[in-house]
Amino acid sequence: MKMPAKRYLTWALVALGLALWAGGAETASRIKDLADVEGSRENQLIGYGLVVGLNGTGDTLNNIPFTKQSLTAMLERLGVNIRGAQLRTGNVAAVMVTGNLQAFATQGTRTDVVVSALGDAKSLQGGTLLVTPLMGADGNVYAVAQGTVAVAGFQAEGDAAKIVRGVPTVGRISNGALVEREIDFAINRMNNLRLALRNPDLTTAKRIAGAINDFLGAPAAEPIDRATIMLAVPQKYTGNIVQLLTEIETLQVEPDQMAKVVIDERSGIIVMGRDVRVATVAVAQGNLTVTISETPTVSQPAPFSRGRTRVVPRTRIGVQEEGTKLGVVAEGISLRELVDGLNALGVGPRDLISILQAIKASGAIQAEIEVM
């Protein structure tokens, strides 16, 4: 009878260990999801062009002078002289073209671009973007865009009604830009790499460096601040940085973040981290309602008198205050308990924002409040 009991105890301990390991693995993330390699990033591109082929939904040339000038200059480059002519076409629209040059993009590869109307065009549906150079921040042309614009929104109108769905003045061209210039960045020649954390944190940086050092078996990684980790390339990976990064980016690390409450006052959205804690504090919230009613009356003069008919204003003002019982929030409660306690007071998102800011002002909340 003793042997089965020991066996059951052993299996229970194994199951508990697997459960703890699984619980810890759920909160861990790959290094590739936590940090970026410095230099391996996108570059923003921008250009100005013309979209043609619109069904009368383009710019009004008399109101948008830059569209008319661009159309005239383009036709002159093609050998068509229209200087001094009266243009009334509504099938052309001036647009801004934006896109991103992917990291390590080679000459001849393609990327997506977004086309946005610049004038008073009503819709870009069915239009075609003409050849548009896309420049980087340094003024050099890195890609050329052209193609049919795909618009998700639409607009339909009549004499007395109009329906607009989505944004018909913004479209997208899939693989619409052709890369013409490459950005020279030889990552395999580097002897040191820097990893940039997407959410800077000292504890996370230390854990990432520790995981890399444990994997390599040498102190190659060192956190230099809360957002950067310096990695010295080991001798066996010299000239083969890709293999090093491939093996490192799959390592599991549990990230750590400071307690933070993010508030968007415009939309009333509140996001609180799991580590938010509050000290013992009492909270009360009340609403003050002021009602103003106007009931003007007409004053008639006596018969055969020389008086005048006048309107006499009459105003009634009522004040009603709706109070809520004082609620006590205990010290060191969890995020779920904090939310349940504030919801029990019957407050809305707007009032909840004011309550959180007041709790922060009293020094009772142990978190950073960021107002967007």
C-alpha positions in Angstrom: 0.0 0.0 0.0 3.0 2.3 0.5 4.3 2.0 -3.0 1.2 3.3 -4.7 0.9 6.2 -2.4 4.5 7.2 -3.2 3.8 6.7 -6.9 0.7 8.9 -6.7 2.7 11.6 -4.8 5.4 11.5 -7.4 3.0 11.9 -10.2 1.3 14.8 -8.4 4.6 16.6 -8.0 5.4 16.1 -11.6 2.0 17.4 -12.6 2.4 20.4 -10.3 5.8 21.1 -11.9 4.4 20.9 -15.4 1.6 23.3 -14.4 4.0 25.8 -12.9 6.2 25.5 -16.0 3.2 26.0 -18.3 2.0 29.0 -16.3 5.4 30.6 -16.6 5.7 29.8 -20.3 2.4 31.6 -20.9 3.9 34.9 -19.8 7.3 34.5 -21.6 7.9 36.0 -25.0 10.5 35.6 -27.7 13.3 38.1 -27.9 12.3 38.8 -31.5 9.0 40.1 -30.1 10.7 42.3 -27.5 13.6 43.9 -29.3 14.8 45.1 -32.7 18.3 44.9 -34.1 19.6 48.4 -34.6 19.8 49.3 -38.3 17.3 46.6 -39.3 14.3 48.9 -39.8 12.0 50.4 -42.4 12.4 53.8 -44.0 9.5 56.1 -44.8 9.0 57.3 -48.4 6.8 60.1 -49.8 5.9 61.4 -53.2 3.5 63.7 -55.1 1.7 62.5 -58.2 -1.5 62.5 -60.3 -4.4 60.0 -60.4 -6.2 59.9 -63.7 -9.2 58.0 -65.1 -11.7 59.2 -62.4 -15.4 59.3 -63.3 -15.8 63.0 -62.8 -14.9 62.8 -59.1 -11.5 64.4 -59.4 -10.2 67.9 -58.5 -11.9 71.1 -59.7 -9.0 72.6 -61.7 -10.3 76.2 -61.2 -10.2 75.8 -57.4 -7.1 73.6 -57.1 -4.2 75.4 -58.9 -1.5 72.9 -58.1 -3.5 70.1 -59.9 -3.8 72.3 -63.0 -0.1 73.1 -62.9 0.9 69.5 -62.4 -1.3 68.4 -65.3 0.1 71.1 -67.6 3.7 70.2 -66.7 3.1 66.4 -67.2 1.5 66.9 -70.7 4.4 69.2 -71.7 6.9 66.5 -70.9 4.9 64.2 -73.1 5.0 66.8 -76.0 1.5 68.3 -75.5 1.4 72.1 -75.2 -1.7 73.3 -73.4 -0.4 76.6 -72.1 -3.2 79.2 -72.0 -5.9 76.6 -72.8 -9.0 76.3 -70.6 -9.1 73.0 -68.8 -12.3 71.7 -67.3 -11.6 68.0 -66.8 -12.8 66.4 -63.6 -11.0 63.1 -64.1 -7.6 64.1 -62.5 -6.7 64.4 -58.9 -3.5 65.4 -57.1 -2.4 62.9 -54.5 0.3 62.3 -51.9 1.8 58.8 -52.1 3.3 57.3 -49.0 5.0 53.9 -48.3 7.8 52.2 -46.4 11.1 50.9 -47.8 11.5 47.5 -46.1 14.8 46.7 -44.3 17.3 45.1 -46.7 15.0 45.7 -49.7 17.0 45.0 -52.9 16.7 46.7 -56.2 13.7 45.4 -58.2 11.6 44.3 -55.2 8.1 45.8 -54.7 6.3 47.3 -51.8 2.8 48.7 -51.1 1.9 52.3 -51.2 -1.0 54.4 -49.9 -2.6 57.1 -52.1 -4.4 60.1 -50.5 -6.2 62.9 -52.2 -4.7 66.3 -51.8 -7.4 68.6 -53.4 -11.2 68.6 -53.4 -11.6 65.2 -55.2 -14.7 63.3 -54.1 -13.4 59.8 -54.8 -10.4 58.0 -56.2 -12.4 54.9 -57.2 -11.3 53.5 -60.5 -8.3 55.8 -60.8 -4.8 55.0 -62.0 -1.7 56.5 -60.4 0.9 57.8 -62.9 4.6 57.3 -62.4 5.5 58.9 -59.1 9.0 59.1 -57.6 9.1 58.3 -53.9 11.8 60.1 -51.9 13.3 59.5 -48.5 14.2 62.0 -45.8 17.5 62.7 -47.5 15.8 63.8 -50.7 17.0 60.8 -52.8 14.5 58.8 -54.9 14.4 55.2 -53.6 11.3 53.8 -55.4 8.8 54.6 -58.2 5.1 54.0 -57.8 2.4 53.4 -60.4 -0.8 51.3 -60.7 -4.5 51.1 -60.2 -5.8 52.5 -56.9 -8.0 50.2 -54.9 -10.5 52.1 -52.7 -12.5 50.4 -50.0 -14.9 53.3 -49.4 -17.6 54.7 -51.7 -19.8 57.7 -52.2 -23.3 57.9 -53.7 -25.4 61.0 -53.9 -28.5 62.5 -55.4 -30.3 65.8 -55.4 -31.4 65.6 -51.7 -29.3 62.8 -50.1 -25.8 61.5 -50.0 -24.2 58.4 -48.6 -20.5 58.0 -47.8 -19.1 54.7 -46.5 -15.4 54.6 -45.5 -13.0 57.1 -46.9 -13.2 57.1 -50.7 -10.4 59.7 -51.1 -7.8 57.2 -49.7 -6.7 54.1 -51.6 -4.0 51.5 -51.7 -1.8 50.0 -54.5 -0.6 46.5 -53.6 3.0 46.0 -54.7 2.6 49.4 -56.4 6.2 50.7 -55.8 9.3 49.3 -57.5 12.5 49.8 -55.5 15.2 51.6 -57.5 17.9 52.3 -54.9 19.2 50.1 -52.0 20.3 51.2 -48.6 23.7 49.9 -47.9 23.8 48.1 -44.6 26.2 45.1 -44.3 25.1 43.4 -41.1 27.4 40.4 -41.6 30.5 42.7 -41.3 29.6 44.1 -37.9 31.5 43.0 -34.7 29.0 44.5 -32.3 25.2 44.6 -32.4 22.8 46.7 -30.4 19.3 45.4 -29.5 16.7 48.1 -29.0 13.8 47.2 -26.7 10.4 48.1 -28.0 9.2 48.7 -24.4 12.2 50.0 -22.5 12.7 48.5 -19.0 15.8 47.8 -17.0 14.6 44.4 -15.7 13.6 43.2 -19.1 17.0 44.3 -20.6 18.8 42.4 -17.8 16.8 39.3 -18.4 17.4 39.4 -22.2 21.1 39.8 -21.7 21.1 36.9 -19.2 19.2 34.6 -21.6 21.7 35.4 -24.4 24.7 34.9 -22.2 23.3 31.6 -20.9 22.8 30.4 -24.5 26.2 31.4 -25.7 28.0 30.3 -22.6 29.9 33.6 -22.4 29.3 37.2 -21.2 28.7 38.5 -24.8 25.5 40.6 -24.0 25.4 43.6 -21.6 22.5 46.0 -21.0 23.9 49.6 -21.3 20.6 51.3 -20.4 16.9 50.5 -20.1 16.3 50.4 -23.9 19.6 49.1 -25.3 21.6 45.8 -25.1 25.1 45.6 -26.5 26.0 42.3 -28.0 29.6 41.4 -28.9 29.6 38.9 -31.8 31.4 35.7 -30.6 34.3 34.4 -32.7 32.5 31.4 -34.1 29.7 33.7 -35.5 32.1 36.1 -37.2 30.8 36.7 -40.7 27.6 34.8 -40.0 25.5 37.3 -38.0 22.3 35.9 -39.5 22.7 32.5 -37.8 23.5 34.2 -34.5 20.3 36.4 -34.6 18.2 33.4 -35.8 19.3 31.4 -32.7 19.0 34.3 -30.3 15.6 35.7 -31.3 13.8 32.4 -30.4 14.9 32.5 -26.8 12.1 32.9 -24.3 12.2 35.8 -21.8 9.6 37.0 -19.4 9.2 40.8 -19.8 8.6 43.1 -16.9 6.9 46.5 -17.1 6.3 49.3 -14.7 2.8 49.8 -13.4 1.0 52.2 -15.7 -2.5 53.6 -16.2 -3.1 54.9 -19.8 -6.0 57.3 -20.2 -7.5 58.7 -23.4 -9.7 61.5 -22.4 -11.1 62.1 -25.9 -12.6 58.6 -26.2 -12.9 57.8 -22.5 -10.7 54.7 -22.8 -8.8 53.5 -19.7 -6.1 50.7 -19.8 -4.5 49.6 -16.5 -1.6 47.2 -16.1 -1.7 44.2 -13.9 0.8 45.6 -11.4 -1.3 48.7 -10.5 -1.7 48.9 -6.7 -3.4 51.4 -4.5 -3.2 52.3 -0.8 -6.2 52.5 1.5 -8.4 55.4 0.2 -12.0 56.4 0.4 -13.8 57.4 -2.8 -17.1 59.2 -3.3 -18.6 60.4 -6.6 -21.7 62.6 -7.1 -23.5 64.2 -9.9 -24.8 67.8 -9.9 -27.8 68.4 -12.2 -28.9 72.0 -13.1 -32.2 72.3 -14.9 -33.2 75.6 -16.6 -36.6 76.0 -18.1 -37.9 79.0 -20.0 -41.7 79.7 -20.1 -42.2 83.2 -21.4 -45.7 84.8 -21.1 -47.4 87.4 -23.1 -48.6 90.6 -21.2 -51.7 92.2 -22.8 -52.5 95.9 -22.1 -56.0 96.9 -20.8 -58.7 97.6 -23.4 -58.6 101.0 -25.0 -55.3 101.8 -23.3 -52.2 103.1 -24.9 -50.0 100.2 -23.7 -48.2 97.6 -25.8 -48.2 93.9 -25.9 -45.0 92.6 -24.4 -43.4 89.2 -23.8 -42.4 88.7 -20.2 -39.6 86.2 -19.7 -40.0 83.6 -16.9 -37.1 81.4 -15.9 -37.1 78.5 -13.5 -33.9 77.0 -12.2 -33.6 73.8 -10.3 -30.6 72.2 -8.8 -30.4 68.5 -7.9 -27.4 66.7 -6.4 -27.2 63.0 -6.6 -24.7 61.6 -4.1 -23.0 58.2 -3.9 -22.1 56.5 -0.8 -18.4 56.8 0.3 -16.6 53.6 -0.8 -13.3 52.4 0.8 -10.7 50.9 -1.5 -8.4 48.6 0.6 -4.6 48.7 0.5 -2.7 46.5 -1.9 -5.7 45.2 -3.8 -5.3 43.7 -7.3 -6.3 45.2 -10.6 -9.5 43.1 -10.8 -10.5 44.2 -7.3 -9.8 47.8 -8.1 -12.0 47.6 -11.2 -14.8 45.8 -9.3 -14.7 48.4 -6.6 -14.9 51.3 -8.9 -17.7 49.7 -10.9 -19.6 49.1 -7.7 -19.8 52.9 -7.3 -21.7 53.1 -10.6 -19.3 55.5 -12.3 -18.9 55.9 -16.0 -15.6 56.1 -17.9 -15.4 59.9 -17.7 -15.9 60.0 -14.0 -13.5 57.1 -13.6 -10.8 59.1 -15.3 -11.3 61.9 -12.8 -11.3 59.4 -9.9 -8.1 57.9 -11.0 -6.4 61.2 -11.4 -7.6 62.3 -7.9 -6.3 59.0 -6.4 -3.0 59.7 -8.1 -2.9 63.3 -6.8 -3.5 62.0 -3.2 -0.5 59.7 -3.6 -2.5 56.5 -3.0 -2.0 54.8 -6.4 1.3 53.1 -7.1 1.4 53.5 -10.8 2.3 56.0 -13.5 -0.7 57.7 -15.2 -0.2 58.6 -18.8 -2.8 60.9 -20.4 -3.0 60.6 -24.2 
